Amino acid sequence: MKTADVLRMATKNVFRSKLRTTLTVMSLFVGAFTLTLTTALGAGVNDYVERQVATLSSGDILLVSPATSVESDDGPTKWDPEGRQQSGSANPLGGGTLLNSDDIAAVEGIDGVRTVEPITQVAIEWVATSGSAGADRYEIDVNPTSSIGQSDLIAGAQLDQESAESEIVLPEEYVDALGLADAESAIGQSVALGYLDSAQEQQTLTAVVVGVARESLFAAGAGANSALTESIATAQAVTGQPEAWPIAVVRLSPDEGDTVSDEALQRAKDDLAELDLVGQTIEDQLGVVQTVINGIIGVLSAFAVVALIAASFGIVNTLLMSVQERTREIGLMKAMGMSNGLVFALFSLEAVAIGLLGSAAGAIAAIGAGSAIAGVAGETLLSALPGLQILLFDPATVSTVIVVIMAVAFLSGVLPARRAARQDPIESLRYE
């Protein structure tokens, strides 16, 4: 018997008992539907996180901050005035939670460090359309890490950190509020920024809009270039107070082509740890987010696995009943020369066919329902996160789900197929 004949016979036999086959397929359908949705959810969220990381970091950046002690087992640390003075921590802005000038100098001396850029926090009170008397003013925050990477732009260009002109990247939501026609027309416009100086007096600064950015899950607020932040920081600096920064951006020199190797990153982190400082990449900081996401996806996928395990018992039961009902037919096929291997293959292919029907139907239904859900969610619940496709159906992943379920179906059919293959032809022909 040819392979094509075995395949044709197996497919025909699957539909001998339509009700029983349909019920078995439906049990696989549930598992395939759930597993396809959960894998699409994980792919969609992780894809969004990775794209957000790509806009924030080029892979050669470490965010450096003071290390914090968590030795809670020994209780609170006693205050040592001499130790505080020696470490430069007598000044509340000079140590503990902020970086001081000595820290910056020490980081600059680490091997492999290209540049160290302390991040200065500035406070802007409001933004308004420049040159419009009586224009409405809106509260606005500046993202302190604007200089780390690129914004997720809708229109315009990235900030020029070398420019002497004050530049700003506006969040998308401010375009309509400021009376600008659209994102494209906002480029090149001037806006007024109001802030309080060190004497708590109102000051105004004009900045040019160079870009309009989408809202991001990880970078909130407007982007400002160095010229803008330095102007405001100078005005807000308190005379006589030492310089201190909450965080510094360290750029490492590439050691392999245009990239920084993992070994170089780890060496820099170890050197920073010896200075009681912590260096983290953007990926490190977002690792917790992805861990939580993957944990949730894993729990949801576990329900799909339970459904597949239950479905596998249904396949075993269906095929065992089929073997019993077709005992005389099996005996007749063997008497006509069909080998044990062909009988085993016949029943195994029936199991695979059931797995294909259930997994394909579940995957197609999941894609249809998931696409509809993602479209509605994108316009309602997730409208504040443009660019997030909550369910991402990758053809390779969907194909993998189908193949895995077919493999489960094959394994479930091994016992019935083996029993059919071991049937004695004479005894089978006598079976009533």
Backbone torsions as a table, in degrees:
resi	resn	phi	psi	omega
1	MET	NA	132.9	-178.7
2	LYS	-75.6	159.9	179.3
3	THR	-60.8	-40.1	179.5
4	ALA	-61.4	-36.5	178.9
5	ASP	-66.8	-39.5	178.9
6	VAL	-64.9	-42.6	179.3
7	LEU	-63.4	-43.7	-179.4
8	ARG	-64.5	-41.6	-179.8
9	MET	-66.9	-40.6	180.0
10	ALA	-63.2	-43.0	179.8
11	THR	-64.0	-40.4	179.5
12	LYS	-66.2	-39.8	-178.1
13	ASN	-67.1	-29.4	-179.6
14	VAL	-58.6	-34.6	-174.5
15	PHE	-97.4	14.4	177.0
16	ARG	-63.8	-46.7	176.6
17	SER	-111.8	91.1	-171.5
18	LYS	-63.6	-41.6	-177.4
19	LEU	-65.3	-46.6	-179.0
20	ARG	-64.3	-42.2	178.6
21	THR	-64.7	-40.6	-179.4
22	THR	-62.4	-43.0	179.4
23	LEU	-63.8	-40.1	178.3
24	THR	-66.8	-41.8	178.0
25	VAL	-62.4	-38.7	-179.1
26	MET	-64.3	-35.2	178.1
27	SER	-66.1	-37.8	174.9
28	LEU	-70.6	-33.6	179.9
29	PHE	-57.6	-43.4	-178.8
30	VAL	-61.7	-46.2	-179.9
31	GLY	-65.1	-42.9	-179.7
32	ALA	-66.2	-40.9	179.5
33	PHE	-60.5	-48.3	-178.0
34	THR	-67.1	-44.6	-177.4
35	LEU	-66.2	-37.5	178.2
36	THR	-65.3	-42.2	179.2
37	LEU	-66.1	-43.0	-177.7
38	THR	-68.1	-39.5	177.2
39	THR	-66.9	-36.2	177.7
40	ALA	-67.3	-37.0	177.8
41	LEU	-64.3	-46.0	178.5
42	GLY	-63.6	-41.3	179.8
43	ALA	-65.9	-40.8	-178.9
44	GLY	-65.1	-47.9	-178.0
45	VAL	-68.5	-44.0	-179.7
46	ASN	-66.3	-35.3	176.6
47	ASP	-62.8	-40.9	179.6
48	TYR	-66.2	-43.4	179.2
49	VAL	-61.5	-44.0	-179.3
50	GLU	-64.5	-38.1	178.5
51	ARG	-69.0	-34.5	176.9
52	GLN	-68.0	-40.3	177.9
53	VAL	-62.6	-38.9	-178.8
54	ALA	-63.0	-30.1	179.3
55	THR	-80.8	-14.7	-176.6
56	LEU	-100.1	-27.0	-172.7
57	SER	-142.4	144.6	176.6
58	SER	-101.2	5.8	176.2
59	GLY	95.0	-7.3	-178.9
60	ASP	-114.2	20.0	-173.1
61	ILE	-115.1	136.6	170.8
62	LEU	-120.0	135.7	173.4
63	LEU	-95.4	117.6	-172.8
64	VAL	-107.7	132.8	177.5
65	SER	-144.8	163.7	178.9
66	PRO	-64.3	143.2	176.3
67	ALA	-72.8	145.8	178.4
68	THR	-111.8	138.4	-179.6
69	SER	-86.4	134.5	178.8
70	VAL	-124.8	32.9	-179.0
71	GLU	-81.1	70.3	-176.2
72	SER	-72.6	-20.0	-177.5
73	ASP	-67.2	-28.0	-177.4
74	ASP	-92.3	0.8	-179.9
75	GLY	80.0	-177.0	-178.8
76	PRO	-62.9	147.5	178.1
77	THR	-82.4	133.6	179.2
78	LYS	-69.4	145.5	-179.7
79	TRP	-75.3	128.2	179.8
80	ASP	-123.1	101.6	-176.4
81	PRO	-60.2	-37.3	-179.8
82	GLU	-68.8	-41.7	179.0
83	GLY	-64.7	-36.8	179.7
84	ARG	-66.2	-40.9	-179.0
85	GLN	-68.4	-39.1	-178.7
86	GLN	-66.9	-32.8	-177.9
87	SER	-88.4	-1.1	-179.7
88	GLY	80.7	14.2	-175.5
89	SER	-97.7	4.8	177.5
90	ALA	-63.1	-33.1	174.8
91	ASN	-81.7	126.8	-177.3
92	PRO	-61.5	-19.3	178.3
93	LEU	-97.6	-0.6	-172.8
94	GLY	-97.5	-6.6	-179.2
95	GLY	-170.2	-179.6	179.0
96	GLY	84.4	-79.1	-177.1
97	THR	-111.7	-5.2	-179.4
98	LEU	-126.6	155.8	176.3
99	LEU	-88.8	141.0	176.5
100	ASN	-112.9	-178.5	-176.7
101	SER	-61.6	-36.8	178.8
102	ASP	-63.9	-39.2	178.2
103	ASP	-62.2	-44.6	-179.0
104	ILE	-62.3	-42.8	179.7
105	ALA	-64.3	-38.8	179.6
106	ALA	-66.5	-39.3	179.5
107	VAL	-66.2	-38.4	179.5
108	GLU	-62.3	-24.2	-179.3
109	GLY	-86.1	-3.3	179.8
110	ILE	-73.5	136.8	-180.0
111	ASP	-63.0	130.7	178.4
112	GLY	95.6	-8.5	179.0
113	VAL	-82.0	124.7	-179.2
114	ARG	-89.2	-53.2	179.4
115	THR	-141.1	153.4	174.0
116	VAL	-127.2	121.3	-177.6
117	GLU	-121.3	101.4	176.6
118	PRO	-64.7	138.0	-179.6
119	ILE	-94.2	117.6	-179.9
120	THR	-93.3	128.4	177.4
121	GLN	-82.1	126.9	175.4
122	VAL	-123.9	149.5	-179.1
123	ALA	-115.0	118.5	176.1
124	ILE	-107.2	132.2	-176.3
125	GLU	-80.4	-45.9	-173.5
126	TRP	-155.5	165.7	174.7
127	VAL	-133.1	144.3	179.2
128	ALA	-150.7	163.0	176.8
129	THR	-66.8	127.5	-177.0
130	SER	-72.0	139.4	175.2
131	GLY	81.9	2.4	178.9
132	SER	-106.1	108.2	-179.3
133	ALA	-65.1	133.2	178.5
134	GLY	74.2	14.0	179.9
135	ALA	-65.9	146.3	179.0
136	ASP	-64.5	142.9	178.5
137	ARG	-107.7	142.0	-178.1
138	TYR	-128.5	140.3	177.3
139	GLU	-64.5	144.7	179.4
140	ILE	-151.9	143.8	176.7
141	ASP	-113.3	150.3	177.1
142	VAL	-104.0	128.9	176.0
143	ASN	-69.6	115.5	-175.0
144	PRO	-65.7	-17.3	-178.0
145	THR	-104.9	30.9	-179.7
146	SER	-59.7	-28.9	-175.3
147	SER	-82.1	-5.9	-176.0
148	ILE	-70.6	-46.9	-175.0
149	GLY	-151.1	-152.1	-175.3
150	GLN	-103.0	149.0	176.2
151	SER	-83.5	157.0	176.3
152	ASP	-85.0	88.1	-168.7
153	LEU	-81.5	144.4	168.8
154	ILE	-93.9	-38.9	-178.8
155	ALA	-150.9	159.2	176.4
156	GLY	88.6	-157.9	-175.7
157	ALA	-129.6	169.8	178.2
158	GLN	-73.6	163.2	178.1
159	LEU	-64.9	141.4	174.8
160	ASP	-99.2	102.7	-176.1
161	GLN	-70.5	-15.2	-180.0
162	GLU	-92.4	-9.8	-176.6
163	SER	-71.3	143.1	176.8
164	ALA	-84.2	-9.1	-179.9
165	GLU	-91.2	139.3	179.1
166	SER	-69.4	124.6	-178.9
167	GLU	-123.8	150.9	-179.6
168	ILE	-142.0	143.6	171.5
169	VAL	-108.3	115.5	-176.6
170	LEU	-83.5	141.4	168.8
171	PRO	-66.0	150.6	-175.0
172	GLU	-55.3	-36.1	-174.6
173	GLU	-67.5	-16.0	-178.1
174	TYR	-85.8	-11.0	-176.6
175	VAL	-62.7	-53.5	-180.0
176	ASP	-68.1	-39.4	-177.1
177	ALA	-61.0	-34.9	-178.5
178	LEU	-87.9	6.2	176.6
179	GLY	78.3	20.6	178.9
180	LEU	-89.3	141.8	-173.4
181	ALA	-61.5	-49.7	179.2
182	ASP	-159.8	180.0	-176.2
183	ALA	-62.3	-40.8	-178.4
184	GLU	-63.7	-42.3	-178.5
185	SER	-72.8	-15.7	178.7
186	ALA	-74.1	-24.4	-177.3
187	ILE	-65.8	129.6	179.7
188	GLY	91.0	-10.4	177.8
189	GLN	-75.9	153.6	177.5
190	SER	-101.0	141.5	176.0
191	VAL	-125.5	150.8	177.5
192	ALA	-96.6	135.1	178.9
193	LEU	-117.6	126.0	179.2
194	GLY	-104.2	138.5	-179.7
195	TYR	-151.7	164.2	177.4
196	LEU	-100.2	133.7	178.3
197	ASP	-84.7	-173.1	-176.4
198	SER	-63.7	-22.4	177.6
199	ALA	-92.9	9.5	-180.0
200	GLN	62.3	33.1	175.4
201	GLU	-104.9	144.0	-177.0
202	GLN	-70.5	129.6	177.3
203	GLN	-127.8	157.1	-179.4
204	THR	-129.7	140.8	179.0
205	LEU	-134.4	141.9	179.0
206	THR	-102.4	133.6	179.4
207	ALA	-129.9	151.7	179.2
208	VAL	-96.4	133.0	177.1
209	VAL	-78.8	115.4	179.7
210	VAL	-104.3	-13.8	-178.8
211	GLY	-161.4	158.5	174.3
212	VAL	-124.5	126.7	-173.0
213	ALA	-115.0	149.5	172.7
214	ARG	-70.5	157.0	173.7
215	GLU	-68.4	141.8	-176.3
216	SER	-122.8	150.0	178.4
217	LEU	-69.8	-24.5	-171.0
218	PHE	-118.5	-9.4	-178.0
219	ALA	-135.8	98.5	-177.2
220	ALA	-97.7	150.9	175.9
221	GLY	96.7	177.0	-179.4
222	ALA	-80.5	158.5	174.8
223	GLY	-99.2	139.1	-179.7
224	ALA	-133.2	139.6	179.3
225	ASN	-82.5	174.6	-174.5
226	SER	-61.2	-38.6	-178.9
227	ALA	-60.9	-40.9	-178.9
228	LEU	-68.6	-49.7	-176.9
229	THR	-65.9	-36.3	180.0
230	GLU	-67.5	-37.4	178.6
231	SER	-62.3	-46.4	-178.7
232	ILE	-72.4	-39.1	-180.0
233	ALA	-62.6	-39.4	178.1
234	THR	-62.7	-42.8	-179.4
235	ALA	-69.6	-29.8	-176.9
236	GLN	-92.8	-6.1	-179.4
237	ALA	-69.1	137.7	179.0
238	VAL	-89.6	126.5	-178.4
239	THR	-60.6	133.0	177.7
240	GLY	87.6	-8.5	-179.3
241	GLN	-91.9	128.6	-178.3
242	PRO	-63.7	151.4	179.0
243	GLU	-69.9	140.1	178.1
244	ALA	-152.5	147.4	-176.3
245	TRP	-136.2	144.1	179.1
246	PRO	-73.4	-26.4	-174.6
247	ILE	-158.1	155.8	176.7
248	ALA	-133.3	144.7	178.1
249	VAL	-98.5	118.4	-179.9
250	VAL	-107.5	124.6	175.9
251	ARG	-104.3	129.3	-177.2
252	LEU	-97.0	151.6	177.8
253	SER	-79.1	132.7	179.0
254	PRO	-66.6	140.4	-179.9
255	ASP	-116.9	-6.6	178.2
256	GLU	-136.1	92.6	-177.6
257	GLY	69.5	-122.1	-179.6
258	ASP	-106.4	10.6	-176.6
259	THR	-121.3	160.2	175.9
260	VAL	-100.8	125.8	-177.2
261	SER	-72.3	160.4	177.5
262	ASP	-62.0	-34.4	179.3
263	GLU	-65.0	-40.7	179.1
264	ALA	-66.5	-39.0	176.8
265	LEU	-61.6	-44.5	-178.4
266	GLN	-66.4	-37.9	177.9
267	ARG	-62.3	-42.1	179.6
268	ALA	-64.3	-40.4	178.5
269	LYS	-63.4	-40.7	179.7
270	ASP	-65.8	-41.1	178.9
271	ASP	-64.7	-38.4	178.1
272	LEU	-66.7	-37.5	-179.9
273	ALA	-62.6	-33.9	177.9
274	GLU	-67.0	-20.6	177.3
275	LEU	-95.8	11.4	-176.3
276	ASP	61.6	35.8	176.9
277	LEU	-123.0	156.9	-179.4
278	VAL	-116.5	129.6	176.2
279	GLY	-115.1	125.7	-179.6
280	GLN	-131.7	141.4	171.0
281	THR	-83.0	167.7	175.5
282	ILE	-60.1	-38.2	180.0
283	GLU	-63.1	-38.4	178.1
284	ASP	-61.8	-44.4	-177.1
285	GLN	-67.4	-31.8	-178.9
286	LEU	-92.5	-2.6	179.8
287	GLY	-60.4	-36.0	179.0
288	VAL	-63.4	-41.1	179.6
289	VAL	-60.6	-46.7	-178.9
290	GLN	-68.1	-33.0	177.3
291	THR	-63.2	-43.9	178.4
292	VAL	-63.4	-44.7	180.0
293	ILE	-60.1	-47.7	-178.8
294	ASN	-64.9	-33.7	176.6
295	GLY	-63.9	-43.9	178.7
296	ILE	-63.7	-43.8	179.5
297	ILE	-62.3	-38.9	179.1
298	GLY	-63.0	-40.9	178.9
299	VAL	-64.8	-44.7	179.0
300	LEU	-63.8	-39.0	179.2
301	SER	-66.0	-29.0	179.0
302	ALA	-62.0	-36.2	177.1
303	PHE	-63.8	-38.5	177.9
304	ALA	-65.3	-38.7	179.1
305	VAL	-64.6	-40.8	177.5
306	VAL	-60.7	-42.1	178.3
307	ALA	-62.6	-38.5	179.4
308	LEU	-68.8	-36.4	177.4
309	ILE	-63.9	-43.7	177.3
310	ALA	-62.4	-39.9	179.9
311	ALA	-65.6	-33.4	-179.4
312	SER	-63.7	-35.8	176.3
313	PHE	-66.9	-33.8	177.2
314	GLY	-64.9	-38.9	178.0
315	ILE	-64.4	-44.4	178.6
316	VAL	-58.3	-46.8	-178.4
317	ASN	-63.6	-43.8	-179.2
318	THR	-61.0	-46.2	-177.2
319	LEU	-74.1	-33.3	176.2
320	LEU	-63.0	-41.8	177.4
321	MET	-65.1	-37.9	179.0
322	SER	-65.0	-39.7	178.2
323	VAL	-63.3	-43.0	-179.3
324	GLN	-65.6	-42.2	-178.9
325	GLU	-68.6	-27.5	-174.7
326	ARG	-108.2	26.5	-177.5
327	THR	-58.9	-48.2	-179.2
328	ARG	-66.0	-35.5	178.2
329	GLU	-64.2	-40.2	177.4
330	ILE	-62.9	-42.9	178.3
331	GLY	-61.4	-40.9	179.9
332	LEU	-65.4	-42.1	178.6
333	MET	-62.4	-39.5	179.4
334	LYS	-69.2	-38.6	179.7
335	ALA	-64.5	-27.2	179.8
336	MET	-87.8	2.7	172.3
337	GLY	110.0	3.7	179.0
338	MET	-71.8	130.3	-177.3
339	SER	-77.7	165.0	177.6
340	ASN	-60.9	-36.9	-179.5
341	GLY	-63.3	-39.3	179.7
342	LEU	-69.5	-37.2	177.1
343	VAL	-64.3	-43.9	177.9
344	PHE	-60.6	-44.0	-179.4
345	ALA	-64.0	-37.8	-178.8
346	LEU	-60.7	-49.6	-177.9
347	PHE	-74.1	-31.4	176.4
348	SER	-65.3	-40.8	178.7
349	LEU	-66.3	-32.5	175.2
350	GLU	-62.7	-40.7	178.0
351	ALA	-65.0	-42.7	179.3
352	VAL	-63.8	-39.5	179.3
353	ALA	-62.6	-40.9	177.1
354	ILE	-63.6	-41.6	178.4
355	GLY	-63.4	-39.8	178.9
356	LEU	-64.5	-43.4	179.8
357	LEU	-61.6	-48.2	-177.7
358	GLY	-67.3	-43.5	-177.1
359	SER	-71.2	-41.4	179.8
360	ALA	-65.6	-43.1	179.0
361	ALA	-63.7	-42.2	179.4
362	GLY	-65.5	-41.3	-179.6
363	ALA	-67.0	-42.6	179.7
364	ILE	-64.5	-43.1	178.5
365	ALA	-64.5	-38.4	179.5
366	ALA	-65.5	-40.8	179.0
367	ILE	-64.3	-43.4	179.3
368	GLY	-64.1	-50.4	-178.7
369	ALA	-68.4	-40.5	-178.7
370	GLY	-64.9	-39.4	179.0
371	SER	-63.7	-40.0	178.1
372	ALA	-65.8	-44.5	179.7
373	ILE	-63.0	-44.2	-179.3
374	ALA	-62.7	-38.6	179.3
375	GLY	-64.9	-44.4	179.3
376	VAL	-67.5	-43.2	-179.4
377	ALA	-64.1	-36.4	179.5
378	GLY	-64.1	-28.5	-179.2
379	GLU	-93.5	-11.0	-177.0
380	THR	-123.0	-87.2	-172.9
381	LEU	-62.5	-36.1	-174.5
382	LEU	-106.9	19.0	-178.3
383	SER	-64.8	-22.8	179.2
384	ALA	-77.9	-5.8	-179.9
385	LEU	-122.5	72.1	-179.9
386	PRO	-61.3	141.4	-179.5
387	GLY	95.2	-10.3	179.0
388	LEU	-87.1	115.8	172.7
389	GLN	-102.9	98.7	-168.8
390	ILE	-60.7	-30.4	177.8
391	LEU	-123.5	113.7	-177.7
392	LEU	-114.1	109.0	-177.8
393	PHE	-92.8	102.0	178.3
394	ASP	-88.6	127.0	-178.3
395	PRO	-54.0	-39.5	-179.7
396	ALA	-64.8	-40.7	-179.7
397	THR	-68.1	-43.4	178.6
398	VAL	-62.0	-42.2	178.2
399	SER	-62.3	-38.7	178.7
400	THR	-63.4	-41.9	178.0
401	VAL	-59.7	-44.7	-179.7
402	ILE	-63.1	-44.3	-179.2
403	VAL	-64.9	-41.2	179.8
404	VAL	-62.2	-43.0	-179.5
405	ILE	-68.4	-35.9	175.1
406	MET	-64.4	-37.5	177.3
407	ALA	-65.5	-40.9	176.8
408	VAL	-61.3	-42.5	179.1
409	ALA	-63.5	-40.9	178.7
410	PHE	-61.3	-47.1	179.4
411	LEU	-62.3	-36.1	178.4
412	SER	-67.4	-28.3	-178.9
413	GLY	-87.3	-2.6	-177.7
414	VAL	-63.3	-46.4	-177.5
415	LEU	-62.4	-51.3	177.2
416	PRO	-61.9	-39.6	-179.6
417	ALA	-65.1	-38.0	179.1
418	ARG	-66.6	-40.6	179.0
419	ARG	-64.2	-40.2	179.2
420	ALA	-65.5	-41.0	-178.1
421	ALA	-66.3	-27.6	-176.8
422	ARG	-91.9	4.4	179.0
423	GLN	-64.0	137.5	174.9
424	ASP	-80.7	126.1	-174.5
425	PRO	-61.5	-39.0	-178.8
426	ILE	-66.0	-49.4	179.5
427	GLU	-62.7	-36.2	-179.3
428	SER	-65.2	-39.8	-179.5
429	LEU	-69.3	-23.3	178.4
430	ARG	-84.2	-11.6	-174.3
431	TYR	-66.1	132.7	178.4
432	GLU	-102.1	NA	NA
